[in-house]
Amino acid sequence: MAPDIQTPDSYGAAALSRAIVLIVPGLFITFTPGHTGQFGLVALGVTALVLALVQGGLAWRVLRDHPSRGFHVFQAVVSLAIGGVALGLNSYGLGLLLWAVVVWALLMGASEILAGLRLPKRDVLRRDWVTQGTLTVLFALVVLTLSGDSVAVVGFFGAWAIVMGVYLVIAAITHHSMNKAMNEKVSP
């Protein structure tokens, strides 16, 4: 059996940064009453813009030689565009919130699934990216069924953000320990 491909140490920093960007608004949404369409657009806009800055910065500086750099840049551009639209047009309410959440989640999730499937089968990131992408696409599909309820849409956005953030923290810790174990195994 072929050994797993080692994850670059920079991936842990990228995953933890992304986790924090998702957990903070997820908790904010959870503990804030009044989930209107405008509140949801502001929450999505701020989250997407901060995520765009973090992912774009990480892709530019940390993941310089990693094959996923293009995937992170794509996600940063998508988040920047959707975040800008959501914040700039936040008075449009539930209709725009549904569109923005679904388009953003589908593009983010599909790109993550595709990036994962492009990795070699033994790469430890493959499973994580496919799982994260699938959770994000499922989130978009759930939101499509909630077309008249801003409380549910915003609540599911907060829940998805927390679940995805926790998953990213676990993934970063797991990859760090796997790299440490693989390095110890290779060292005499």
N, C-alpha and C positions, 0 to 999 in steps of 0.2 A: 504494500500500500504506500502510495506517495505521501510525503509529509505535507502538512498544510503550509501554504505560502504565508510568510511572515508579514504582518501589517506594519507599515512605517510608524514610528513613534509619534509623528506629527498628527496621525489620525486621532489619537486620544485627545489632543488639544482641540481639534476641530469638532469632534463629537461632544466634548464637554461644553464648549462655547455655544454650540447650537442648542444643547440641552438647556442651558441657563436662559437663552433667548426664548425658549418655548415654555419653560416652567413658570417664569415670572408672570407673563400675561395670563397663563392658565390659572394660576392662583388668584390673580387680580380679578379675573372674570368670575371665578367661583365665589369670591367673597364680596362681589358688588351686585346690589339689586338693580332692577330696572334694565333688563336686557332688551333694549330697543334696537331697531335696525341701525340707527345712527351710532349708538354705543358699539354695536358689533363692527360697523365699518371703521370706526376709530381704532378699536382693539386690533382688528385685522391689519389695518394700515400701519399702525405703529409696529406691530409684530413683524410684518413683512419687510418694512424698511430697515429695522434693526437687523433682521435675519439677512437681508441683502448686504448690508455693510459688513457684518461678521463673516458671512460666507465668501463675499468678494475679497475681503482682506485676507482671510485664511488661504483662499485659492491663490492669491497673488504672492503672499509672503511665506506661508508655511508649507503648502502643498505644491511647491514649485516643480518638483520632479515626479510627483505622483500622477499616475494615469487618470485619476479622477478629477484633475484640475478643471477640465472643460465642463464636466458635469456640475461642479460647484459654481463655476462662472455662469452657466446657464440658469441654475436655480437662483443665483443672485440677481440676474437680469429680470427673470420672471417676478421675483419678489419685489424688486424695485418698481417695476411697472404696475403691478397689482396694488402694491402698497400706496403708490402715488395716486392712483385712481381712487382707491378707497378713502384716503384722507382728503383728497381734493374735492370729492363729490359726496362727502359723508351725509349731506342733508337729503340725499335721494332715498334713504331708508332701506326697507326690506328687499325690494326688487334688486337693487344694486348689490346689496349684501349677498343675496343668493348667487347672483352671477359671479361676483368676485371670489367668494369662497369656493364655489364649484370649479371655476376655471383655474384658480390658483392651486387647489388641491389636486386636480387632475393632472396639470402640467408638472407639478412637483413630484407627485407619486409616480406617474408614468416615467419620468426621467430617472427616478431612483431605481425603479424596476429594471429599466433598460440598462442603466449603468451597472447594476448588479449582475444581470445576465451576460454582459460583455466581459466580465472578469473570468479568469480561469476557474474551473469547477472546484479546485482545491483552495482557492483564495478565501480566507476567513471573512472578508467583507461581503462576499457574494450573498450569503444567507441574510446578513443584517440589512443590506440595502434592498433586497427583494422584499423582506418582511416589512421594513419601514415604508417602502413604496406602496405595498399592498394595503397597509393600515391607512395610508393617506388617501388612496383611491377609494377605499371603503368609506372613509369619512365623507368624501365628496358625494358618493352614492346615497349615503344616509341623509345628507343635507338636501339632496334633490327631492326626497320624500316629505320634507318639512316645509313646503313652499309657503305656508301661511302663518308660521309661528316663529317670530323673531327670538322669543325666549329660548325655544328649543335649539334653533340654529346657533345662537351665541353660546348656549350651554354646551352643545356638542363641540363647538370650536375650542372652548376652554378645556373640556375633558380630553379631546384629542391632543391638545398642546401638552397637558400634563402627562398623559400616557406616553406620547412620543418622547418627551423630555426625560422621563424615567428610563425608557428603553435605551436612549442614547447614553445616559450615565452608566447603565449596566454594560452596554456595548463597549464603552471606553475603558471601563475597569477590566472587563474580560480580555480585551485586546492587549491591554498593558500587561496583565498577568501571563497571557499566552506568549507574548514577546519575551518576557523575562524568563519564562520556563524554556523557551526555545533557545535563547541565548545561553542559558546555563547548560543545556544539553549539548550545544555545539562547543562551548568552552571546555578545555581539558581540566 
